[in-house]
Amino acid sequence: MSATTQTLDQTFRRDARVIGIVGIAHGTSHFFHLILAPLFPWLKVQFGLSYAELGLLMTMFFVVSGTGQALAGFVVDRIGAYPVLVTGVGLLVLSAVVLALAPTYPALMAGAMIAGLGNSVFHPADYTLLNKRVSSGRIAHAFSAHGLAGTLGWALAPVFLVGIATALDWRSALWAAALLAAVVLASLLAFRDLLGGEHPVDPAERRNAGAPRESALRFLRLPAVWMCFGFFAISAMALGGIQSFAPAAMKELYDAPLAVTSGGITAYMLASALGIVVGGFIASKHRHHDHVIAASFVVAALTAWTMATGLIAVWLLFLPLAVMGFAAGVAGPSRDLLVRAASPRNATGRVYGVVYSGLDIGLSVSPLLFGAVMDAHHPAWLFMGVGLFQLLALATALGIGGTAARKNPET
């Protein structure tokens, strides 16, 4: 084996390990997005809660996460991504323990807020690690794998938590979640030599080393950053409706059994994972990423409105959810490339933290809105609202596409 071939092989293995470990951590964060929602049927009875009170738990999770995410980007830039990521996973372990022991609703709220704080670090820390530790030729694959791992985390949560809660009880499900996050934390600590330490100096940073330092907040003046923030916030409103209350809406609108409702959400997430894979090929061939997003969201919106009719056979409910998930997945890689094109080059943790905090803001508002809808016994309105937010996100994506085209007219 030649020296060049050996070096390439070592680089590939290093990149694969970085992508794998960071992806597992990201999947864990998405798993904890759903640490409570699948257990709502048990928590509602145990604590005598309304849907609005259950939705408030999710809202506080994402309020803390969204606020923390914008701030976490600055911390990542200051002390490095690895210690921030380790801290985040540690907080997820703690949150699951607090939730498992919770005797009252305020204790549940405290656990949800700790989980939100832990979740806040992942996007700025993950993307910084991938940008700094993965070879530039594999960065697109790294982003794709990162998104896929997150979607699989979403898919695993309902099956894992509902399965254990049904077989044992809801507290046992949360203890199992704590153990799962602890294993991931141990893995991160085991790979500290690979992920920790000083970041390699970026060539652009080296060239600009003698230039005057810009304000740390200068990036906030860029319209593209706020357009991307808006896109994430609006699209997350639709996602939050599906994740938090689609099972309850299916039960009320269709009288669907628990196996169908939880299986439908799993179908949504698995189809979304498949869509990400397909969407990666589409994004690599299609330069107009906003058009791909538009087509995907039109399909998703029409499917959501079809579910609102109440005319679908119960045993077929997993199909429209799978279609919506697949469409959202197809849009994912094009979304990431669109954000990358519209954002400043050499984006730091600050940019990622602010842009992706839009996801948490949308997910924080959505449970309150749709929880009120469910308390008013209008399950069809949930699916109508999901479709509406998907169309609004579509319009935002087209706006970002126009901004990116003006910034890079050759593309």
C-alpha positions, 0 to 999 in steps of 0.5 A: 500500500502506497503512502498516499493510499494509506493516508487516504484510508486513515483520513476516511476512517477518522472522518467516519468515526467523527461522523458516526459519534457526532451522529449518535449524539445528534440522534440522542438529542432528537430522541429527547425531543420526544422524551415526554410526548409518547408518554402523554397518555400515561402522564395525563392520567397520572397527574390529571393534566389537560392537553394544554398543560401537557403541551406547556411541558413541550413548550418550556423544553423548546423555549429553554432549548431555543434560548440556550441554542443561540447562546451555546453558539457563542460558548462553542466559539469560546471554549470549543465544541467538544466540552459543550457537547459532553455537557449537553449529553450529561444534562439529558441524562440528568433530565431523564432521571428527574422526570423518572422521579417526578412526583408532581407537575412542577417536577415534570416541568423542571425535568423538561427544562433541564432536557431543553438546556441539554438539547440546546448545544447540539446544532452549534456543537455538532456542526462546528465539529463536523466542519472542523474535523471532517475532510471538506470532500466529505462534508456533504455526506457528514451533514446528510448522516447528521440529519439522518441520525436525528430522524432515526432518533425521532423514530426510535423514541415512540417505539422505545418509550411506549413499548417499555411503558406498556410492558412496565410503566412510564417511569421505567421508560424514563429510566431506560432513556436515562441509561441510553443517554448515559451510554452515549455520554460514555462513548463521547468520553471514550473518543475525547482524543478524536473530538476534543483538543484544539480545532485545526486552523481554517485556511480562511482564518489563517489568511485573515489573521491580521485583519481587524476583528469584527463584532461578534454580533455582526452576522445578525445584520445579514437578512439571510440569517433571519430568513433561514431562522424564519424558515426553521421556525415555521416548518417546526410549527408543522413538525411540532403538531405531528410530534406532540398531538398527532396520536391524540388527534388520530385517536379522537378523529378516527378512534384509532387504537394506541398501536396504530397511533404510535406506529403512525408516528414511527412510520412518519419518522422512518419514511422521513429517514428514507426521504433524506437518503432520496433527497440527498441524491435529488439535491446533488443533481438539482441546483434549484433547492427551493423548488425541491422544498416547494414540491415536497411541502405541497405534497405534505400539506395536501396529505395533512389536509386529507387526514383532516377529512376523517375519511381514511380507514384506520388501518391505513392511517400510517400511509399518509403519515409516511407520505408526509414524513417522506416529503419532509425528508426529501426536503431536508438535504435541499434545505441544508444546502439552501441555508448553506448557500444563503449564509455567510461563508465560514459560518461559526457556532454563532450562526448555526446557534441562531439559525437553528434556534428557529427550530426550537422556537417553532417547536415551543409555540406549536404544542401550546397552539395545538394543545388548545385545539385538542382541548377544544376537541377539534382534532381535524384542525390540527391536521389543517394547521399542520398543512397551513404551516407547511405552505407558509414554510414553502413561501419562506424557502422560496424567499431564501432561494431568491436571496441565495440566487442573488448572492451566487448568480452563477448557481 
